[in-house]
Amino acid sequence: MIRRIIQIDEGKCNGCGACARACHEGAIGMVNGKAKLLRDDYCDGLGDCLPTCPTGAITFVEREAEAYNEQAVQANKNKRPAGCPGQQLKRFHPEAAAVPAATVAPATSQLGQWPCQIKLVPVNAPYFDQAKLLIAADCTAFAYANLHQEFMRGKITLVGCPKLDSVDYSTKLTEIIRNNDIRSVTIVRMEVPCCGGLELAAKKALQNSGKFLPWQVVTISTDGRILD
């Protein structure tokens, strides 16, 4: 049947996940950091997701599609966790340190500059000259205990959260990489789907900058482990 259904422009999607959270039917999911219509018959065509998209990546189209299947939607709701994976409640029980806290030397911050938020940092700051760039999700500093020593040490650190900021970081990151003598780029993200927006923005910036730089992506689990 021909009916109204959403269409997602992956080129405009910044991976924030706002549409997936707004879709009560579960028709939209995050796949490789991008919003994707998972099944036509999950989409009711009402468009609760449209006003939440900060980049205008979602539109309506009229096309051949399966009819909305309320029973299938309800069955899917019953078997999947409610809400955004990044907001699911978890409780961790870290092991107590073997050495008494009083005998442990205080850790030294490895933050090499200020500001560090992607939204606030200037594009042509002098500390970008010959910098090893770390682009990290906000939560990584809390989830991974040794972030300062293992990842921030000797680098210029930029942090952000695509879910909370609801902006496309790629434009600013492109200018930073293009206009400065950046030596390498390390991306540290969380395992939750919405964090894929940060990884995609950094990769897009590397591509659009026209430079060939060493880069890597490290993913941190919500319980503080390196996954890859």
N, CA, C and O of each residue as an XYZ file, in Angstrom:
912
protein
N       0.840     -1.197      0.000
C       0.000      0.000      0.000
C       0.878      1.251      0.000
O       1.987      1.246      0.535
N       0.360      2.332     -0.614
C       1.038      3.620     -0.585
C       0.555      4.386      0.644
O      -0.646      4.603      0.808
N       1.470      4.791      1.496
C       1.075      5.534      2.685
C       2.196      6.460      3.140
O       3.325      6.391      2.654
N       1.852      7.323      4.081
C       2.834      8.265      4.625
C       3.729      7.557      5.643
O       3.256      6.825      6.512
N       5.015      7.792      5.511
C       5.985      7.149      6.391
C       7.212      8.049      6.490
O       7.445      8.877      5.609
N       7.992      7.895      7.550
C       9.164      8.764      7.706
C      10.308      8.323      6.800
O      10.400      7.166      6.390
N      11.165      9.277      6.508
C      12.400      9.021      5.769
C      13.536      9.721      6.505
O      13.394     10.880      6.896
N      14.663      9.033      6.699
C      15.792      9.578      7.450
C      16.978      9.797      6.516
O      17.435      8.868      5.851
N      17.464     11.016      6.473
C      18.638     11.362      5.674
C      19.882     11.116      6.538
O      20.194     11.908      7.428
N      20.580     10.022      6.271
C      21.742      9.670      7.087
C      22.854     10.717      7.001
O      23.647     10.872      7.929
N      22.900     11.426      5.887
C      23.914     12.466      5.742
C      23.720     13.615      6.711
O      24.688     14.253      7.124
N      22.464     13.885      7.080
C      22.165     14.959      8.024
C      22.144     14.481      9.475
O      22.313     15.282     10.394
N      21.938     13.190      9.681
C      21.825     12.642     11.041
C      23.140     12.795     11.784
O      24.199     12.426     11.276
N      23.064     13.351     13.009
C      24.279     13.501     13.813
C      24.399     12.446     14.911
O      25.306     12.505     15.741
N      23.482     11.485     14.910
C      23.577     10.373     15.846
C      23.179     10.680     17.269
O      23.554      9.943     18.181
N      22.426     11.753     17.491
C      22.076     12.152     18.865
C      21.078     11.198     19.513
O      21.034     11.102     20.740
N      20.273     10.488     18.714
C      19.322      9.521     19.247
C      18.012     10.100     19.737
O      17.183      9.372     20.283
N      17.805     11.404     19.551
C      16.574     12.032     20.047
C      15.332     11.433     19.393
O      14.310     11.252     20.055
N      15.413     11.129     18.113
C      14.259     10.578     17.406
C      13.914      9.178     17.905
O      12.739      8.831     18.029
N      14.941      8.375     18.191
C      14.707      7.019     18.685
C      14.010      7.047     20.039
O      13.164      6.202     20.331
N      14.372      8.025     20.861
C      13.719      8.152     22.167
C      12.276      8.646     22.025
O      11.407      8.280     22.817
N      12.032      9.477     21.015
C      10.695     10.049     20.830
C       9.722      9.076     20.177
O       8.508      9.230     20.301
N      10.254      8.075     19.481
C       9.399      7.128     18.768
C       8.867      6.088     19.740
O       9.597      5.187     20.153
N       7.607      6.211     20.101
C       7.006      5.313     21.083
C       6.789      3.909     20.522
O       6.629      2.954     21.282
N       6.783      3.785     19.208
C       6.511      2.493     18.590
C       7.778      1.648     18.400
O       7.689      0.463     18.082
N       8.950      2.253     18.594
C      10.194      1.516     18.395
C      10.572      1.341     16.947
O      11.347      0.448     16.606
N      10.025      2.200     16.075
C      10.320      2.086     14.646
C      11.721      2.555     14.303
O      12.296      2.126     13.302
N      12.280      3.444     15.138
C      13.599      4.008     14.876
C      14.602      3.442     15.870
O      14.339      3.383     17.071
N      15.737      3.033     15.362
C      16.823      2.551     16.215
C      18.133      3.171     15.784
O      18.229      3.738     14.696
N      19.141      3.065     16.632
C      20.469      3.575     16.305
C      21.322      2.422     15.795
O      21.561      1.452     16.515
N      21.779      2.530     14.559
C      22.588      1.496     13.926
C      23.883      2.129     13.439
O      23.871      3.008     12.577
N      24.994      1.677     13.996
C      26.303      2.236     13.652
C      26.325      3.756     13.805
O      26.895      4.477     12.986
N      25.679      4.222     14.891
C      25.712      5.647     15.202
C      24.762      6.517     14.408
O      24.803      7.742     14.528
N      23.900      5.906     13.594
C      22.950      6.656     12.785
C      21.525      6.172     13.055
O      21.296      4.987     13.297
N      20.567      7.113     13.010
C      19.168      6.728     13.160
C      18.715      5.962     11.924
O      19.059      6.319     10.797
N      17.941      4.908     12.149
C      17.497      4.066     11.036
C      16.058      3.609     11.291
O      15.710      3.230     12.410
N      15.222      3.647     10.238
C      13.880      3.087     10.316
C      14.026      1.570     10.284
O      14.418      1.000      9.265
N      13.708      0.916     11.406
C      13.964     -0.509     11.535
C      12.953     -1.361     10.776
O      13.314     -2.348     10.134
N      11.670     -0.964     10.858
C      10.624     -1.706     10.161
C       9.517     -0.751      9.759
O       9.089      0.089     10.550
N       9.056     -0.886      8.526
C       7.982     -0.024      8.047
C       6.709     -0.193      8.873
O       6.014      0.783      9.156
N       6.402     -1.445      9.263
C       5.125     -1.676      9.945
C       5.128     -1.218     11.403
O       4.100     -1.301     12.076
N       6.289     -0.727     11.907
C       6.340     -0.131     13.235
C       6.036      1.369     13.185
O       5.746      1.969     14.220
N       6.097      1.974     12.017
C       5.921      3.425     11.876
C       4.448      3.745     11.637
O       3.857      3.297     10.654
N       3.856      4.533     12.554
C       2.436      4.873     12.407
C       2.209      6.100     11.527
O       1.064      6.440     11.227
N       3.287      6.769     11.111
C       3.175      7.918     10.231
C       2.708      9.190     10.894
O       2.378     10.155     10.205
N       2.670      9.222     12.246
C       2.216     10.427     12.945
C       3.353     11.429     13.146
O       3.107     12.629     13.266
N       4.579     10.949     13.182
C       5.719     11.863     13.181
C       6.106     12.472     14.509
O       6.546     13.622     14.542
N       5.958     11.738     15.620
C       6.433     12.258     16.904
C       7.934     12.540     16.873
O       8.434     13.359     17.644
N       8.637     11.865     15.991
C      10.091     12.007     15.919
C      10.532     13.286     15.205
O      11.638     13.769     15.446
N       9.695     13.839     14.337
C      10.118     14.975     13.500
C      10.576     16.190     14.287
O      11.667     16.694     14.021
N       9.794     16.691     15.248
C      10.207     17.924     15.918
C      11.413     17.756     16.835
O      12.017     18.746     17.247
N      11.771     16.511     17.161
C      12.915     16.311     18.057
C      14.252     16.355     17.327
O      15.292     16.525     17.963
N      14.246     16.206     16.011
C      15.503     16.129     15.253
C      16.136     17.511     15.116
O      15.523     18.407     14.536
N      17.355     17.706     15.640
C      17.982     19.024     15.601
C      18.570     19.400     14.245
O      18.900     20.563     14.012
N      18.702     18.415     13.344
C      19.350     18.691     12.064
C      18.391     18.624     10.882
O      18.801     18.835      9.740
N      17.114     18.333     11.143
C      16.153     18.229     10.044
C      16.368     17.019      9.163
O      16.088     17.061      7.966
N      16.871     15.925      9.753
C      17.184     14.735      8.963
C      15.959     13.877      8.673
O      16.030     12.973      7.841
N      14.827     14.142      9.349
C      13.634     13.307      9.197
C      12.539     14.071      8.460
O      12.218     15.209      8.805
N      11.980     13.440      7.459
C      10.871     14.033      6.690
C       9.820     12.949      6.440
O      10.066     11.764      6.667
N       8.659     13.370      5.974
C       7.623     12.442      5.545
C       7.736     12.201      4.049
O       8.072     13.110      3.289
N       7.455     10.976      3.631
C       7.344     10.654      2.211
C       6.111      9.771      2.019
O       5.634      9.131      2.957
N       5.618      9.752      0.812
C       4.544      8.838      0.430
C       5.167      7.753     -0.441
O       5.681      8.032     -1.524
N       5.117      6.523      0.039
C       5.730      5.428     -0.717
C       5.068      4.103     -0.369
O       4.258      4.009      0.554
N       5.440      3.076     -1.139
C       4.968      1.731     -0.867
C       5.551      1.257      0.471
O       6.769      1.249      0.652
N       4.687      0.867      1.395
C       5.143      0.421      2.706
C       4.092     -0.481      3.330
O       2.901     -0.366      3.040
N       4.552     -1.383      4.192
C       3.617     -2.223      4.926
C       2.731     -1.365      5.818
O       3.158     -0.312      6.293
N       1.525     -1.801      6.041
C       0.610     -1.077      6.921
C       1.118     -1.110      8.359
O       1.809     -2.041      8.771
N       0.763     -0.085      9.101
C       1.136     -0.033     10.513
C       0.523     -1.225     11.237
O      -0.671     -1.494     11.102
N       1.348     -1.942     12.011
C       0.914     -3.157     12.683
C       1.009     -2.953     14.195
O       2.068     -3.137     14.793
N      -0.099     -2.575     14.791
C      -0.101     -2.267     16.223
C       0.238     -3.492     17.069
O       0.893     -3.361     18.103
N      -0.194     -4.677     16.649
C       0.099     -5.888     17.406
C       1.600     -6.185     17.408
O       2.162     -6.566     18.435
N       2.239     -6.009     16.256
C       3.689     -6.242     16.165
C       4.452     -5.235     17.021
O       5.446     -5.584     17.657
N       3.987     -3.988     17.038
C       4.616     -2.951     17.854
C       4.522     -3.312     19.333
O       5.503     -3.203     20.068
N       3.342     -3.740     19.763
C       3.147     -4.091     21.171
C       4.001     -5.291     21.559
O       4.574     -5.326     22.648
N       4.082     -6.269     20.673
C       4.915     -7.447     20.947
C       6.378     -7.056     21.085
O       7.093     -7.592     21.932
N       6.822     -6.120     20.249
C       8.207     -5.662     20.320
C       8.465     -4.890     21.609
O       9.531     -5.013     22.213
N       7.488     -4.097     22.023
C       7.620     -3.345     23.279
C       7.755     -4.284     24.474
O       8.500     -4.005     25.413
N       7.042     -5.375     24.430
C       7.044     -6.309     25.554
C       8.369     -7.035     25.730
O       8.699     -7.480     26.829
N       9.130     -7.155     24.639
C      10.372     -7.924     24.731
C      11.631     -7.076     24.769
O      12.723     -7.611     24.961
N      11.505     -5.763     24.590
C      12.691     -4.911     24.607
C      12.684     -4.017     25.843
O      11.619     -3.658     26.344
N      13.890     -3.651     26.344
C      13.967     -2.751     27.493
C      13.359     -1.401     27.148
O      13.478     -0.934     26.015
N      12.718     -0.783     28.106
C      12.109      0.526     27.875
C      13.150      1.626     27.879
O      14.107      1.586     28.652
N      12.959      2.615     27.005
C      13.797      3.801     27.026
C      15.118      3.652     26.285
O      15.433      2.599     25.732
N      15.865      4.723     26.292
C      17.169      4.782     25.630
C      18.182      3.931     26.392
O      18.218      3.990     27.621
N      19.016      3.131     25.694
C      20.027      2.328     26.385
C      20.951      3.162     27.276
O      21.432      2.687     28.304
N      21.190      4.400     26.869
C      22.058      5.261     27.663
C      21.431      5.728     28.965
O      22.120      6.283     29.821
N      20.112      5.506     29.126
C      19.417      5.925     30.337
C      18.953      4.751     31.196
O      18.301      4.951     32.220
N      19.286      3.535     30.785
C      18.904      2.374     31.572
C      19.692      2.342     32.885
O      20.904      2.555     32.899
N      18.994      2.075     33.975
C      19.618      2.101     35.293
C      20.506      0.883     35.509
O      20.120     -0.246     35.208
N      21.688      1.128     36.029
C      22.623      0.062     36.376
C      23.283      0.417     37.705
O      23.433      1.593     38.038
N      23.675     -0.601     38.456
C      24.388     -0.381     39.712
C      25.665     -1.191     39.672
O      25.634     -2.398     39.431
N      26.805     -0.526     39.910
C      28.100     -1.189     39.881
C      28.660     -1.299     41.302
O      28.310     -0.520     42.189
N      29.530     -2.278     41.488
C      30.169     -2.485     42.796
C      31.676     -2.632     42.583
O      32.203     -3.745     42.588
N      32.369     -1.497     42.396
C      33.819     -1.555     42.167
C      34.537     -2.203     43.347
O      34.135     -2.061     44.502
N      35.616     -2.922     43.020
C      36.407     -3.544     44.068
C      37.144     -2.465     44.860
O      37.641     -1.492     44.291
N      37.205     -2.648     46.162
C      37.931     -1.710     47.011
C      39.422     -1.825     46.738
O      39.933     -2.920     46.501
N      40.123     -0.691     46.771
C      41.564     -0.692     46.542
C      42.271     -1.485     47.631
O      41.903     -1.407     48.803
N      43.303     -2.261     47.236
C      44.054     -3.070     48.201
C      44.882     -2.203     49.129
O      45.130     -2.568     50.278
N      45.319     -1.024     48.613
C      46.149     -0.114     49.403
C      45.241      0.922     50.061
O      44.386      1.489     49.380
N      45.392      1.189     51.353
C      44.572      2.214     52.010
C      44.665      3.552     51.294
O      45.739      3.948     50.840
N      43.536      4.247     51.194
C      43.486      5.505     50.446
C      44.493      6.517     50.953
O      45.020      7.313     50.176
N      44.763      6.496     52.237
C      45.678      7.485     52.819
C      47.100      7.331     52.314
O      47.877      8.285     52.352
N      47.459      6.125     51.834
C      48.829      5.889     51.373
C      48.998      6.051     49.868
O      50.114      5.979     49.355
N      47.905      6.266     49.166
C      47.960      6.424     47.714
C      48.218      7.888     47.353
O      47.528      8.788     47.832
N      49.220      8.109     46.502
C      49.533      9.475     46.085
C      48.394     10.042     45.258
O      47.843      9.334     44.416
N      48.025     11.303     45.473
C      46.946     11.915     44.694
C      47.269     11.898     43.202
O      48.401     12.176     42.806
N      46.284     11.576     42.384
C      46.481     11.569     40.934
C      46.635     12.995     40.424
O      46.018     13.923     40.947
N      47.460     13.160     39.403
C      47.689     14.470     38.803
C      46.880     14.604     37.524
O      46.916     13.726     36.662
N      46.157     15.693     37.408
C      45.364     15.931     36.208
C      46.268     16.060     34.988
O      47.322     16.693     35.047
N      45.848     15.458     33.895
C      46.588     15.549     32.637
C      45.899     16.458     31.631
O      46.247     16.454     30.450
N      44.920     17.238     32.092
C      44.273     18.194     31.193
C      45.279     19.267     30.803
O      45.842     19.942     31.665
N      45.502     19.421     29.495
C      46.569     20.293     29.029
C      46.139     21.679     28.598
O      46.983     22.482     28.201
N      44.833     21.992     28.663
C      44.383     23.300     28.188
C      42.986     23.588     28.714
O      42.311     22.709     29.250
N      42.577     24.813     28.551
C      41.208     25.248     28.876
C      40.780     26.292     27.861
O      41.587     27.143     27.486
N      39.497     26.252     27.391
C      38.443     25.297     27.716
C      38.674     23.954     27.051
O      39.559     23.800     26.209
N      37.855     22.982     27.449
C      37.992     21.652     26.857
C      36.709     21.182     26.170
O      36.731     20.187     25.445
N      35.591     21.881     26.387
C      34.347     21.520     25.700
C      34.446     21.876     24.208
O      34.901     22.963     23.850
N      34.019     20.953     23.354
C      34.076     21.191     21.915
C      33.332     22.470     21.549
O      33.792     23.229     20.696
N      32.199     22.714     22.180
C      31.388     23.887     21.864
C      32.093     25.195     22.237
O      31.801     26.240     21.656
N      33.011     25.144     23.193
C      33.619     26.369     23.706
C      35.024     26.639     23.177
O      35.463     27.789     23.152
N      35.724     25.610     22.762
C      37.119     25.788     22.368
C      37.221     26.590     21.063
O      36.445     26.351     20.137
N      38.164     27.537     20.975
C      38.339     28.272     19.712
C      38.980     27.390     18.648
O      39.709     26.450     18.962
N      38.701     27.701     17.394
C      39.192     26.874     16.294
C      40.698     26.988     16.107
O      41.361     26.009     15.761
N      41.234     28.173     16.334
C      42.659     28.402     16.068
C      43.463     28.652     17.337
O      44.309     29.546     17.356
N      43.223     27.894     18.382
C      43.973     28.059     19.631
C      45.430     27.660     19.427
O      45.705     26.711     18.692
N      46.373     28.362     20.059
C      47.802     28.059     19.875
C      48.190     26.656     20.330
O      49.159     26.091     19.822
N      47.449     26.086     21.277
C      47.829     24.754     21.764
C      47.505     23.643     20.771
O      47.855     22.488     21.012
N      46.844     23.968     19.661
C      46.609     22.967     18.632
C      47.839     22.715     17.754
O      47.870     21.739     17.005
N      48.831     23.568     17.837
C      50.031     23.423     17.013
C      50.785     22.152     17.395
O      51.259     22.024     18.524
N      50.896     21.217     16.457
C      51.576     19.934     16.643
C      50.918     19.093     17.743
O      51.593     18.308     18.409
N      49.630     19.251     17.933
C      48.933     18.562     19.012
C      48.513     17.147     18.629
O      48.145     16.869     17.487
N      48.581     16.270     19.617
C      47.914     14.982     19.544
C      46.534     15.210     20.149
O      46.414     15.569     21.320
N      45.501     15.001     19.353
C      44.154     15.398     19.748
C      43.387     14.211     20.334
O      43.343     13.129     19.749
N      42.790     14.438     21.496
C      41.890     13.461     22.090
C      40.473     14.026     22.051
O      40.206     15.093     22.603
N      39.575     13.306     21.400
C      38.165     13.686     21.354
C      37.410     12.657     22.185
O      37.290     11.497     21.793
N      36.907     13.090     23.329
C      36.333     12.143     24.288
C      34.902     12.501     24.656
O      34.553     13.676     24.768
N      34.083     11.481     24.841
C      32.738     11.682     25.352
C      32.808     12.087     26.817
O      33.675     11.621     27.557
N      31.895     12.952     27.231
C      31.895     13.454     28.602
C      31.997     12.335     29.642
O      32.780     12.433     30.586
N      31.214     11.286     29.469
C      31.102     10.240     30.490
C      32.355      9.386     30.639
O      32.515      8.706     31.652
N      33.236      9.407     29.660
C      34.397      8.517     29.722
C      35.294      8.827     30.913
O      35.900      7.920     31.483
N      35.386     10.097     31.294
C      36.248     10.466     32.421
C      35.736      9.896     33.735
O      36.513      9.700     34.670
N      34.435      9.627     33.814
C      33.851      9.064     35.025
C      33.820      7.543     34.972
O      33.970      6.877     35.996
N      33.623      6.996     33.773
C      33.513      5.546     33.647
C      34.872      4.852     33.677
O      34.995      3.759     34.230
N      35.893      5.476     33.087
C      37.209      4.838     32.997
C      38.183      5.543     33.931
O      38.564      6.689     33.694
N      38.578      4.861     34.977
C      39.330      5.484     36.069
C      40.682      6.042     35.633
O      41.148      7.038     36.186
N      41.311      5.411     34.652
C      42.671      5.814     34.284
C      42.720      6.633     33.002
O      43.733      6.634     32.302
N      41.630      7.332     32.692
C      41.576      8.098     31.444
C      42.691      9.128     31.362
O      43.298      9.295     30.304
N      42.971      9.820     32.458
C      43.992     10.867     32.439
C      45.354     10.306     32.050
O      46.028     10.866     31.186
N      45.765      9.215     32.674
C      47.098      8.688     32.433
C      47.208      7.957     31.098
O      48.223      8.072     30.410
N      46.190      7.218     30.735
C      46.273      6.398     29.526
C      45.933      7.150     28.245
O      46.483      6.845     27.186
N      45.036      8.129     28.327
C      44.563      8.769     27.102
C      44.817     10.273     27.049
O      45.129     10.798     25.980
N      44.693     10.972     28.162
C      44.835     12.429     28.148
C      46.291     12.891     28.226
O      46.621     13.981     27.758
N      47.134     12.094     28.795
C      48.536     12.462     28.996
C      49.212     12.816     27.668
O      49.262     11.990     26.756
N      49.725     14.029     27.561
C      50.440     14.469     26.366
C      49.540     14.862     25.209
O      50.019     15.080     24.096
N      48.244     14.953     25.460
C      47.307     15.289     24.385
C      46.508     16.547     24.725
O      46.427     16.964     25.881
N      45.923     17.135     23.687
C      44.936     18.199     23.857
C      43.563     17.536     23.855
O      43.205     16.833     22.909
N      42.806     17.762     24.910
C      41.557     17.034     25.123
C      40.349     17.897     24.790
O      40.212     19.017     25.282
N      39.472     17.354     23.942
C      38.193     17.992     23.626
C      37.086     17.034     24.021
O      37.121     15.861     23.651
N      36.095     17.521     24.774
C      35.018     16.651     25.244
C      33.663     17.185     24.797
O      33.490     18.383     24.574
N      32.704     16.265     24.671
C      31.353     16.661     24.295
C      30.401     15.496     24.436
O      30.815     14.354     24.632
N      29.114     15.801     24.333
C      28.073     14.777     24.378
C      27.033     15.118     23.316
O      26.281     16.078     23.484
N      26.972     14.354     22.228
C      26.011     14.671     21.155
C      24.562     14.558     21.607
O      23.682     15.199     21.033
N      24.307     13.751     22.626
C      22.936     13.596     23.106
C      22.465     14.837     23.850
O      21.323     15.263     23.680
N      23.332     15.420     24.670
C      22.959     16.584     25.459
C      23.096     17.885     24.673
O      22.278     18.793     24.821
N      24.127     17.972     23.841
C      24.335     19.202     23.076
C      23.430     19.297     21.855
O      23.074     20.395     21.429
N      23.056     18.149     21.287
C      22.187     18.109     20.089
C      22.719     19.007     18.971
O      21.964     19.754     18.348
N      24.027     18.921     18.727
C      24.644     19.660     17.632
C      25.529     18.708     16.835
O      25.900     17.636     17.313
N      25.856     19.111     15.634
C      26.775     18.338     14.802
C      28.182     18.894     15.029
O      28.507     19.987     14.565
N      28.999     18.142     15.736
C      30.356     18.592     16.050
C      31.285     18.594     14.834
O      32.351     19.209     14.870
N      30.889     17.913     13.764
C      31.835     17.672     12.670
C      32.332     18.958     12.019
O      33.485     19.028     11.596
N      31.479     19.972     11.934
C      31.896     21.228     11.291
C      33.049     21.873     12.041
O      34.049     22.259     11.436
N      32.916     21.991     13.341
C      33.969     22.625     14.138
C      35.224     21.756     14.183
O      36.338     22.269     14.076
N      35.051     20.461     14.337
C      36.206     19.570     14.374
C      36.949     19.582     13.036
O      38.176     19.483     13.005
N      36.209     19.703     11.939
C      36.848     19.796     10.624
C      37.762     21.013     10.556
O      38.893     20.920     10.079
N      37.271     22.157     11.034
C      38.062     23.388     11.005
C      39.298     23.273     11.890
O      40.374     23.751     11.531
N      39.139     22.637     13.045
C      40.280     22.469     13.949
C      41.358     21.613     13.292
O      42.538     21.960     13.336
N      40.965     20.512     12.691
C      41.938     19.614     12.063
C      42.521     20.231     10.802
O      43.718     20.098     10.546
N      41.699     20.899     10.016
C      42.158     21.481      8.750
C      43.105     22.657      8.960
O      44.083     22.808      8.227
N      42.816     23.496      9.968
C      43.548     24.754     10.132
C      44.734     24.686     11.080
O      45.422     25.684     11.292
N      44.974     23.512     11.650
C      46.065     23.385     12.608
C      46.935     22.172     12.284
O      46.524     21.264     11.561
N      48.141     22.181     12.833
C      49.083     21.085     12.599
C      48.814     19.971     13.607
O      49.584     19.767     14.546
N      47.708     19.255     13.398
C      47.340     18.151     14.274
C      48.132     16.908     13.865
O      48.220     16.583     12.681
N      48.711     16.211     14.859
C      49.554     15.061     14.563
C      48.788     13.738     14.563
O      49.109     12.842     13.783
N      47.791     13.608     15.418
C      47.018     12.370     15.494
C      45.686     12.658     16.179
O      45.518     13.686     16.835
N      44.744     11.731     16.015
C      43.427     11.878     16.633
C      43.047     10.564     17.311
O      43.064      9.501     16.692
N      42.706     10.658     18.588
C      42.181      9.512     19.334
C      40.758      9.842     19.779
O      40.509     10.900     20.357
N      39.840      8.937     19.506
C      38.441      9.115     19.877
C      38.116      8.112     20.980
O      38.276      6.906     20.792
N      37.664      8.604     22.120
C      37.255      7.723     23.216
C      35.774      7.960     23.473
O      35.365      9.071     23.810
N      34.979      6.922     23.315
C      33.529      7.022     23.419
C      33.004      5.956     24.371
O      33.713      5.015     24.727
N      31.743      6.121     24.777
C      31.069      5.100     25.568
C      30.392      4.095     24.639
O      30.233      4.351     23.446
N      29.996      2.950     25.196
C      29.383      1.901     24.384
C      27.938      2.194     24.001
O      27.409      1.538     23.104
N      27.277      3.159     24.651
C      25.864      3.421     24.391
C      25.677      3.980     22.976
O      26.549      4.695     22.483
N      24.558      3.666     22.315
C      24.375      4.045     20.912
C      24.492      5.539     20.632
O      25.049      5.931     19.606
N      23.968      6.393     21.544
C      23.989      7.826     21.274
C      25.408      8.371     21.186
O      25.635      9.422     20.588
N      26.363      7.658     21.781
C      27.757      8.107     21.737
C      28.359      7.907     20.348
O      29.422      8.446     20.040
N      27.672      7.130     19.517
C      28.149      6.956     18.151
C      28.174      8.262     17.380
O      28.924      8.396     16.413
N      27.361      9.231     17.797
C      27.360     10.527     17.122
C      28.696     11.238     17.239
O      29.110     11.940     16.316
N      29.378     11.062     18.369
C      30.689     11.685     18.544
C      31.718     11.031     17.632
O      32.520     11.714     16.994
N      31.689      9.709     17.578
C      32.617      8.992     16.703
C      32.396      9.372     15.242
O      33.355      9.616     14.510
N      31.132      9.422     14.816
C      30.836      9.777     13.431
C      31.279     11.195     13.103
O      31.800     11.449     12.017
N      31.074     12.125     14.042
C      31.479     13.513     13.811
C      32.989     13.613     13.637
O      33.474     14.338     12.769
N      33.727     12.881     14.467
C      35.184     12.920     14.370
C      35.673     12.299     13.061
O      36.572     12.832     12.410
N      35.075     11.173     12.682
C      35.462     10.541     11.421
C      35.131     11.432     10.220
O      35.908     11.529      9.271
N      33.974     12.074     10.279
C      33.577     12.980      9.203
C      34.537     14.164      9.120
O      34.893     14.614      8.031
N      34.950     14.661     10.283
C      35.890     15.784     10.310
C      37.233     15.389      9.713
O      37.837     16.164      8.971
N      37.699     14.200     10.030
C      38.961     13.716      9.461
C      38.861     13.626      7.942
O      39.785     14.014      7.227
N      37.748     13.118      7.462
C      37.549     12.984      6.022
C      37.459     14.346      5.337
O      38.090     14.576      4.305
N      36.667     15.247      5.924
C      36.443     16.552      5.307
C      37.651     17.476      5.404
O      37.762     18.430      4.635
N      38.545     17.206      6.327
C      39.718     18.063      6.501
C      40.699     17.932      5.342
O      41.515     18.823      5.107
N      40.615     16.817      4.620
C      41.543     16.584      3.516
C      42.914     16.120      3.964
O      43.839     16.047      3.155
N      43.059     15.801      5.260
C      44.346     15.351      5.783
C      44.303     13.848      6.070
O      43.255     13.282      6.381
N      45.470     13.228      5.956
C      45.602     11.816      6.293
C      46.381     11.725      7.588
O      47.599     11.900      7.602
N      45.670     11.447      8.689
C      46.280     11.439     10.011
C      46.089     10.080     10.686
O      45.098      9.396     10.431
N      47.030      9.689     11.542
C      46.801      8.486     12.353
C      45.619      8.721     13.289
O      45.520      9.778     13.911
N      44.722      7.739     13.391
C      43.578      7.884     14.280
C      43.138      6.530     14.797
O      43.409      5.494     14.188
N      42.458      6.555     15.927
C      41.941      5.326     16.509
C      40.680      5.635     17.308
O      40.467      6.766     17.745
N      39.847      4.609     17.492
C      38.636      4.720     18.298
C      38.719      3.712     19.428
O      39.011      2.538     19.200
N      38.465      4.166     20.644
C      38.441      3.297     21.817
C      37.047      3.405     22.441
O      36.541      4.507     22.652
N      36.435      2.263     22.733
C      35.100      2.242     23.313
C      35.167      1.757     24.759
O      35.780      0.733     25.060
N      34.519      2.521     25.652
C      34.493      2.198     27.076
C      33.117      1.669     27.445
O      32.103      2.245     27.050
N      33.073      0.582     28.196
C      31.795      0.045     28.669
C      31.275      0.890     29.817
O      32.025      1.648     30.432
N      29.985      0.756     30.104
C      29.406      1.552     31.189
C      29.965      1.165     32.554
O      29.872      1.939     33.507
N      30.545     -0.031     32.651
C      31.155     -0.429     33.921
C      32.670     -0.225     33.928
O      33.372     -0.765     34.783
N      33.174      0.568     32.954
C      34.557      1.009     33.025
C      35.602      0.124     32.408
O      36.757      0.165     32.832
N      35.248     -0.684     31.415
C      36.230     -1.532     30.729
C      36.455     -1.042     29.304
O      35.557     -0.462     28.695
N      37.652     -1.275     28.774
C      37.933     -0.986     27.365
C      37.408     -2.145     26.536
O      37.804     -3.291     26.745
N      36.516     -1.851     25.595
C      35.904     -2.896     24.780
C      36.654     -3.135     23.482
O      36.692     -4.269     23.003
N      37.250     -2.108     22.900
C      38.041     -2.291     21.673
C      39.003     -1.149     21.501
O      39.758     -1.119     20.529
